[in-house]
Structure formats: structure tokens, C-alpha cells
Amino acid sequence: FSGLLEPGVLRALLALQERLGNATATVAGREVTLSDVCYAPLNPANASLADCCVTSVTQYFQNNGSRLAMTATQTVGKRTGTVDWRDHLIYCVNSPLSFKDITALELSCMAEFGGP
């Protein structure tokens, strides 16, 4: 992995998404947030920021920096190694509807808002 798929870039993307999610604007005297205008397919009537459908590679980690930083020891046959965000990402790209990957991380591939 290189370029955009570096841990530092992904952490910066998480920080940017958080800043954008907390942004507000005043429209006709009313404060408006992202959750007021976002597409929230699983909770359209009363959307919170976590319900907003934001398409981003960080959704494979539910926009959670702690999950992005996780590592685990995994043994397959007679080989033992460390799995990390790369293994989870590869799994999720191939199985985006999975609620639990097959690595020792056992993370969901579903986005924070609940969809793929």
C-alpha cells in the first residue's frame, strides 16, 4: 500500500471528516448542520451525524481511528503473523456486506451509518 492508502493519510482523512461533520451554517436565521441535510437512508426522519451516508474508505472502519490502528496475531495453518488495517481493507473490498471479517480483528465492513 502506498500513496493515499497510508495510515497517516487515512488518519488525516478521519480528522477532516470529523471537522466537516461538525461544521455549521446559518440559513434564514437557523443553524444548519450536516445531519439536517444529509442522505440518511436508515433513519431519514431523525438523522444524527452517524446516520449520514458518507462514502469514504474510512467507513470500512466505521470512521473510528482506534479500529484503524488495531492489530492482532493470527495463525493460519502453521503460519503466524500480524493482521492490521490492510488485511481488513482487502477483505472488505472483496466482501463489503460482511458484518465480521475473517481476520483475527473480527471487524465489520459495514459503514458507521449501517449500510455497505
Residue pairs with C-beta under 8 A, 6 or more apart in sequence:
1 86
3 9
5 57
5 86
5 89
7 68
7 69
7 85
10 57
10 58
10 68
10 85
11 65
11 68
13 56
13 57
13 58
14 58
14 63
14 65
14 68
17 54
17 56
17 58
17 63
18 63
20 34
21 34
21 49
21 52
23 33
23 34
24 31
24 32
24 33
25 31
25 32
26 32
33 49
34 49
34 52
35 47
35 48
35 49
35 51
35 52
36 47
38 47
38 49
38 51
38 52
38 53
38 54
39 52
39 53
40 47
40 51
40 52
40 53
40 113
41 53
41 113
41 115
42 51
42 113
42 114
42 115
43 51
50 112
50 113
51 113
51 114
52 113
53 111
53 113
53 115
54 63
54 111
54 112
54 113
56 63
57 89
58 68
59 111
59 112
59 113
60 88
60 89
60 92
60 93
60 109
60 111
61 67
61 68
61 85
61 88
61 107
62 108
62 110
62 111
62 112
63 112
64 112
67 107
68 85
69 85
70 84
70 85
70 105
70 107
71 82
71 83
71 84
71 105
72 82
72 83
72 84
72 103
72 104
72 105
73 80
73 81
73 82
73 83
73 104
74 80
74 81
74 82
74 83
74 103
74 104
83 103
83 104
83 105
84 105
87 101
87 103
87 105
88 101
88 103
88 105
88 107
88 109
91 98
91 101
91 102
91 103
91 109
92 98
92 101
92 109
95 101
95 109
96 109
96 116
97 109
97 110
97 116
98 108
98 109
98 110
99 108
99 109
99 110
100 106
100 107
100 108
101 107
101 108
101 109
109 116
110 116
